[in-house]
Amino acid sequence: MKIEFTEAKGTSIAEVQSDTLVIHTAHEALELLINCSYQGAEKVIIRAENLIPAFFDLNTGIAGEVLQKFSTYRVQLAIVGDFSKYTSKSLRDFIFESNKMGHIYFANSLEEAKEKLSG
């Protein structure tokens, strides 16, 4: 795993880059969040393929646990991916509401994620 740091409008953004799963549990999410924060990042971008697939099944509770860590520590998060493949109405509603609230974003591209986090 590599973490690339960029700055947008005076805010440090950590972009997680990996070809493998990075987050399997809420504890791993917390470790990533702490690592990024320690290095000065206020916001984090991660790709959907770096999250355990069960994250996108809201019945598992993993999404809630992971996103709660970011909310608790007030670190904004953008998850980048193609979410059109998910047919669950509850997941689609969750994505819509998250994007509306403005702390956790689900973005279709890296550019969109950076724009949302720096806005």
LINURKA-V497037 format. One record per helix or strand of 2 or more residues. SS is the DSSP state (hx for helix, st for strand). FROM is the first residue (numbers start at 1). TO is the last residue. Records with the same first field share a line. If there is no record, write none. Layout:
SS = FROM-TO ; FROM-TO
This chain:
st = 2-8 ; 11-17 ; 43-47 ; 76-80 ; 104-107
hx = 26-38 ; 48-50 ; 53-56 ; 58-60 ; 62-72 ; 83-85 ; 89-101 ; 110-118
